[in-house]
Amino acid sequence: MVKKERTNNDIYELVGEFFGFTKNQFDQQNKKLERHDKLFDLLGRQVELINDDLRDIKRSQHNVEKELQGIKEDMTGIAGAIGELAEKDEDFEGRLEKLEKTK
């Protein structure tokens, strides 16, 4: 078997094919990276939206806590007023009983 010696043109052709193959592989990887970049961008926007929603929930929760504190204070005041009225009512009933006994 006689080994055929490659010519410069054969070598240039092989190198050209290799560079073409390599460029094709890089192009495919670049496309995959671009898709990943788009996905990460979408994920980043979703995380921002979730953070905004959480911030809104915390703000709403804080407002509800303020409202509940106000209601608690109102209920405490009402309970105190009812207690005072009940004491006055008992005093009034006691006075009425004393007046009725003296008649």
C-alpha contacts under 8 A as a table, 3 or more apart, distances in Angstrom:
res1	aa1	res2	aa2	distance
6	R	9	N	7.98
6	R	10	D	5.82
6	R	11	I	6.75
7	T	10	D	5.11
7	T	11	I	6.38
8	N	11	I	5.06
8	N	12	Y	6.07
9	N	12	Y	4.99
9	N	13	E	6.00
10	D	13	E	5.05
10	D	14	L	6.20
11	I	14	L	5.07
11	I	15	V	6.05
12	Y	15	V	5.06
12	Y	16	G	5.94
13	E	16	G	5.01
13	E	17	E	6.15
14	L	17	E	5.06
14	L	18	F	6.10
15	V	18	F	4.99
15	V	19	F	6.09
16	G	19	F	5.10
16	G	20	G	6.02
17	E	20	G	4.97
17	E	21	F	6.05
18	F	21	F	5.06
18	F	22	T	6.04
19	F	22	T	4.95
19	F	23	K	5.93
20	G	23	K	5.11
20	G	24	N	6.11
21	F	24	N	5.09
21	F	25	Q	6.27
22	T	25	Q	5.08
22	T	26	F	6.24
23	K	26	F	5.06
23	K	27	D	6.07
24	N	27	D	5.03
24	N	28	Q	6.26
25	Q	28	Q	5.15
25	Q	29	Q	6.29
26	F	29	Q	5.04
26	F	30	N	6.05
27	D	30	N	5.01
27	D	31	K	6.24
28	Q	31	K	5.14
28	Q	32	K	6.35
29	Q	32	K	5.03
29	Q	33	L	6.11
30	N	33	L	4.95
30	N	34	E	6.06
31	K	34	E	5.04
31	K	35	R	6.29
32	K	35	R	5.11
32	K	36	H	6.22
33	L	36	H	4.95
33	L	37	D	6.05
34	E	37	D	4.97
34	E	38	K	6.26
35	R	38	K	5.12
35	R	39	L	6.24
36	H	39	L	4.98
36	H	40	F	6.06
37	D	40	F	5.10
37	D	41	D	6.04
38	K	41	D	4.99
38	K	42	L	6.21
39	L	42	L	5.07
39	L	43	L	6.10
40	F	43	L	4.92
40	F	44	G	5.94
41	D	44	G	5.04
41	D	45	R	6.27
42	L	45	R	5.14
42	L	46	Q	6.19
43	L	46	Q	4.98
43	L	47	V	6.15
44	G	47	V	5.10
44	G	48	E	6.26
45	R	48	E	5.01
45	R	49	L	6.24
46	Q	49	L	5.05
46	Q	50	I	6.15
47	V	50	I	5.02
47	V	51	N	6.09
48	E	51	N	5.03
48	E	52	D	6.17
49	L	52	D	5.02
49	L	53	D	6.17
50	I	53	D	5.00
50	I	54	L	6.12
51	N	54	L	5.03
51	N	55	R	6.10
52	D	55	R	5.06
52	D	56	D	6.22
53	D	56	D	5.04
53	D	57	I	6.15
54	L	57	I	4.97
54	L	58	K	6.12
55	R	58	K	5.14
55	R	59	R	6.16
56	D	59	R	5.03
56	D	60	S	6.09
57	I	60	S	5.03
57	I	61	Q	5.98
58	K	61	Q	4.95
58	K	62	H	6.11
59	R	62	H	5.10
59	R	63	N	6.33
60	S	63	N	5.04
60	S	64	V	6.17
61	Q	64	V	5.02
61	Q	65	E	6.13
62	H	65	E	5.06
62	H	66	K	6.34
63	N	66	K	5.10
63	N	67	E	6.27
64	V	67	E	5.00
64	V	68	L	6.05
65	E	68	L	5.06
65	E	69	Q	6.10
66	K	69	Q	5.09
66	K	70	G	6.28
67	E	70	G	5.05
67	E	71	I	6.21
68	L	71	I	4.97
68	L	72	K	6.05
69	Q	72	K	5.01
69	Q	73	E	6.21
70	G	73	E	5.11
70	G	74	D	6.17
71	I	74	D	4.98
71	I	75	M	6.05
72	K	75	M	5.08
72	K	76	T	6.13
73	E	76	T	5.08
73	E	77	G	6.24
74	D	77	G	5.08
74	D	78	I	6.12
75	M	78	I	5.00
75	M	79	A	5.97
76	T	79	A	5.12
76	T	80	G	6.17
77	G	80	G	5.10
77	G	81	A	6.21
78	I	81	A	5.04
78	I	82	I	6.09
79	A	82	I	5.09
79	A	83	G	6.11
80	G	83	G	5.04
80	G	84	E	6.24
81	A	84	E	5.09
81	A	85	L	6.14
82	I	85	L	5.02
82	I	86	A	6.03
83	G	86	A	5.05
83	G	87	E	6.27
84	E	87	E	5.13
84	E	88	K	6.24
85	L	88	K	5.04
85	L	89	D	5.98
86	A	89	D	4.97
86	A	90	E	6.20
87	E	90	E	5.12
87	E	91	D	6.24
88	K	91	D	4.99
88	K	92	F	6.02
89	D	92	F	4.95
89	D	93	E	6.08
90	E	93	E	5.07
90	E	94	G	6.09
91	D	94	G	5.07
91	D	95	R	6.23
92	F	95	R	5.12
92	F	96	L	6.20
93	E	96	L	5.01
93	E	97	E	6.20
94	G	97	E	5.16
94	G	98	K	6.31
95	R	98	K	5.07
95	R	99	L	6.12
96	L	99	L	5.04
96	L	100	E	6.10
97	E	100	E	5.07
97	E	101	K	6.18
98	K	101	K	5.13
98	K	102	T	6.31
99	L	102	T	5.23
99	L	103	K	6.62
100	E	103	K	5.42
